[in-house]
Amino acid sequence: MSEEEGSGVLEEEYDEGSTRDTWAILTWIVVAVTILLNLILIGVLVIKRNLHSIANKLILAVAISDLIYGCMVSPFFVENYVRLNWEQSLAYCRFYTFYFTFHDVFAPLCLIALSIYVSLKFTGVTAELKWKRQIYIAMSIGVVAISLLLAVPATVQAGVFQDNPPDGQFKQECRSWDVYTMLISYSIFSSLCFCFTFSFLFSLCILGSPLLRDVYDPDEHTQRWRLLLTISLVNIFYIITGFLLNFKELSRFLYKCCAITSPLEDINNITYDVWNFVLLVGEPMFRPLVLLSFYWTFLSTNDNVY
């Protein structure tokens, strides 16, 4: 969702046809798996009526946003980034940009809210907390409001841009001039997720101590370490899947503002772009995959203390 790839650094010339075909196939596979896994996750939570816990409500909210992303945004990665030929209208380009940016803010904010809630629940703070319902409602409204607000700049500056050089490839892309929202939000959210992840992993080491074996109820103990492990993995995948895209945008920004050609000259190639966008499109796939793999028992039953 950034400005043009043409940064002044020349890419190596070679036939990209087979690479782009492979890129497109991988993207479609990831999109299909994303939709399937999120449908399963939403179906389990709704059919089992297991939405009484705050943790599961946050998981459902992220799953719904991931499902919409997988249906309305991810499929168009192929024509916009792989084929470099945006075929939709300007109005849909703006919606595409809006939801791309909204999701980039909403999903990590929900993960951070989930991490904060679990931390407070783990330490027993929520047991003595007053006005819990009002606080949770205010946090929910705040997450949605911030996501909508931060999606505005990229949406306003979005458009369909054409590049038709005399001796080059014709390009028609949906993109936005605003890259600062994505860079800043990813930097902040990934840092917070990183901090929570390592605190959770440290807590897992403590929970694994034989000295605490008889301190907690066995069922509650099992759910605690399962939930901490699951959130840690989800946060790690969020950091990994967004790193390559944001690193390239940062490199392009440094090139334009300070004429720093490295590392952009080393990563401005199609191989990097394939990994970049395949990981990016896989972000809403890894979340339900981790949740269904490591937290299935507590998603499918009502025996849930969180």
Order of alpha helices (4+ residues) and beta strands (2+ residues): alpha-alpha-alpha-alpha-beta-beta-alpha-alpha-alpha-alpha-alpha
